Amino acid sequence: MAILTNEMKDMVANFQCFIGTVSKEGVQNIGPKRSTRVLDDETLIFNEGTGGTTYQNILDGSNVVIAVVNRDLPDGFRFIGKPEVQTSGEIYDKAAALSEKNGMRPPKAVVLIHIEEIHSLKPGPMAGKKIS
């Protein structure tokens, strides 16, 4: 597992994350997930509210890539990992409570992303390079 630094955690907390998946047929998909947040030093999490293409691709076995960028610096990271879907239990219940607190309906599921690799999205010689 790759470990998130404080800089990475701050970026996930403060900037829009985009989730990429691939269908069984090999069709790529990318979309914003406003609920993306840090669960722990090795795991990101997001609420799945729509049950759309991203969710179906994950249910069909797709790995996940998450990109987050601060355009003002510029700097960013790409996180690659294995998803774990939860539709009940303590983590799901906390996510549902967070949704309710924000005036939203409970999620269809929460998706944990167990991070295996981290790449730099900072322009220059490190662009796209694996850093963890």
Helices and strands as residue ranges (DSSP letters): H 6-14, E 17-22, E 28-32, E 37-40, E 43-48, H 53-59, E 64-70, E 75-86, H 90-101, E 109-120
